[in-house]
Amino acid sequence: MLQFFSRWVSANQLTALRVLLIPVIMAMMVIGPEQYWMLLGAWTVFFFACMTDYWDGLIARYQRKTTKLGILLDPIADKLLIAALLILLVEMDRTPALPVILLIARELAVTGLRGVAAAEGLVIAASSGGKVKTISQMIAVGLLILHYEVLWIPCHELGLGMLWTATAISLWSGTRYVLDYYRTLPEP
């Protein structure tokens, strides 16, 4: 299946698709904020967008075509997807602003730190904590998009709990990036 799929789509195209799906998800949430079927549609598109993050990595490894553009765009696409939807969820009064501010501040700080490290010729690789952070944020946002109870699952309440958990994981992994940066600095 992967061989067939990778003939038609490149990893960078999937990353670009993830970014292009953001306004579609947002439009569905804004057009039908109280319509369960519209939110379910937004969640479905969001889930597909999240899966492109997994698939683009599979395809890049399968094709052995990891590009500098892909290395740059993939984490940016993830950050845009999560940040845009979290900001919209704050605007829709479905989540408090504090965890969103903390998450976005962490992303900006780590991205800036990686930029400084790169300018110094140092590479701070993505960690398993960063992957856990991304997955936990995606789960939280997905639950908050659904908002209503689904099959007796209180999505909104569970989403808020997961958002705070994702915030804690994000701050922990951000601290790890700062420590890794200082460990890579040469001795004075």
C-alpha positions in Angstrom: 0.0 0.0 0.0 2.8 2.4 1.0 4.6 1.7 -2.3 1.4 2.5 -4.3 0.6 5.6 -2.3 4.2 7.0 -2.4 4.1 6.9 -6.3 1.5 9.6 -6.3 2.3 11.7 -3.3 5.5 13.1 -1.8 6.1 13.8 1.9 6.3 17.5 1.2 2.9 17.4 -0.6 1.3 15.8 2.5 2.9 18.5 4.7 1.5 21.2 2.5 -1.9 19.5 2.5 -1.8 19.7 6.3 -1.4 23.5 6.2 -4.1 23.8 3.5 -6.6 21.9 5.6 -6.4 24.4 8.5 -8.8 26.9 7.0 -11.2 24.1 6.0 -11.3 22.9 9.6 -11.7 26.4 11.0 -14.5 27.2 8.6 -16.4 24.1 9.5 -16.1 25.0 13.2 -17.2 28.6 12.7 -20.1 27.8 10.4 -21.5 25.1 12.6 -20.4 25.6 16.2 -23.6 24.2 17.6 -24.2 21.6 14.9 -22.9 18.2 15.9 -22.6 16.9 12.4 -20.5 19.9 11.3 -18.2 19.5 14.3 -17.9 15.8 13.5 -16.9 16.8 10.0 -14.3 19.2 11.3 -12.9 16.5 13.6 -12.7 14.1 10.6 -10.7 16.6 8.5 -8.6 17.4 11.6 -7.9 13.7 12.1 -6.9 13.3 8.5 -4.6 16.3 8.8 -3.0 14.8 11.9 -2.5 11.5 10.0 -0.6 13.4 7.3 2.0 14.1 9.9 2.5 10.4 10.3 2.3 9.5 6.6 4.7 12.2 5.5 7.4 10.7 7.7 6.7 7.2 6.4 6.8 8.2 2.8 10.0 10.3 3.3 11.7 7.3 4.9 10.3 4.8 2.3 11.5 7.0 -0.6 14.7 7.9 1.2 13.9 11.5 0.3 14.3 13.5 3.5 14.6 17.1 2.2 15.8 20.2 4.0 12.5 21.8 3.0 10.6 18.9 4.6 12.7 19.1 7.8 11.8 22.8 8.0 8.1 22.6 7.0 6.9 19.5 8.9 7.2 21.0 12.4 5.9 24.3 11.2 2.9 22.7 9.7 2.2 20.9 13.0 2.6 24.1 15.0 0.3 26.0 12.6 -2.4 23.3 12.8 -2.4 23.2 16.6 -1.9 26.9 17.3 -4.6 28.1 14.8 -7.2 25.7 16.2 -6.3 26.4 19.8 -6.7 30.2 19.2 -10.1 29.5 17.5 -11.1 27.4 20.5 -10.3 30.3 22.8 -12.3 32.6 20.6 -15.2 30.2 20.7 -14.9 30.1 24.5 -14.3 26.4 24.5 -10.9 26.5 26.2 -9.2 28.9 28.6 -6.5 31.2 27.2 -3.7 30.3 29.7 -2.8 26.9 28.4 -2.9 28.2 24.9 -0.6 31.1 25.7 1.8 28.7 27.4 1.8 26.2 24.5 2.3 28.9 21.9 5.1 30.6 24.0 6.8 27.2 24.4 6.7 26.7 20.6 8.1 30.1 19.9 10.9 29.7 22.5 12.0 26.3 21.2 11.8 27.4 17.6 14.0 30.4 18.5 16.4 28.3 20.5 16.8 25.9 17.5 17.4 28.9 15.3 20.1 30.2 17.6 21.7 26.7 17.8 21.6 26.4 14.0 23.3 29.7 13.6 26.1 28.4 15.9 26.4 25.3 13.8 24.7 23.1 16.5 21.8 20.8 15.9 19.1 20.1 18.5 17.4 17.0 17.3 13.7 16.4 17.9 13.2 14.2 21.0 10.7 11.6 21.9 9.3 14.2 24.3 8.5 16.4 21.4 6.6 13.6 19.6 4.6 12.9 22.8 3.9 16.6 23.1 2.6 16.8 19.5 0.4 13.7 19.9 -1.0 14.9 23.3 -1.9 18.3 21.8 -3.6 16.7 18.8 -5.7 14.5 21.1 -6.7 17.5 23.2 -7.6 19.6 20.2 -9.5 16.8 18.6 -11.6 16.3 21.8 -12.2 20.1 22.1 -13.3 20.2 18.4 -16.0 17.5 19.1 -17.0 19.5 22.2 -20.2 17.5 22.9 -20.7 14.1 24.5 -20.0 11.3 22.0 -20.9 7.7 23.0 -21.1 8.7 26.6 -17.6 10.3 26.4 -17.6 13.9 27.8 -15.4 15.2 25.0 -15.2 18.8 26.2 -14.2 17.9 29.8 -11.8 15.2 28.6 -10.4 17.7 26.1 -9.7 20.3 28.8 -8.0 17.8 31.0 -5.9 16.6 28.1 -5.1 20.2 27.1 -3.6 20.8 30.6 -1.8 17.5 30.4 -0.4 18.5 27.0 0.7 21.8 28.4 2.6 20.1 31.2 4.2 17.7 28.7 5.0 20.6 26.4 6.7 22.6 29.1 8.7 19.6 30.3 9.9 18.8 26.7 10.7 22.5 26.2 12.8 22.5 29.3 14.6 19.4 27.9 15.4 21.4 24.7 16.9 24.2 26.7 19.0 21.8 28.7 20.1 20.0 25.5 21.1 23.3 24.0 23.3 24.2 27.0 24.9 20.8 27.0 25.9 21.3 23.3 27.7 24.5 24.0 31.5 24.3 24.0 33.3 24.8 27.3 34.5 28.4 27.7 
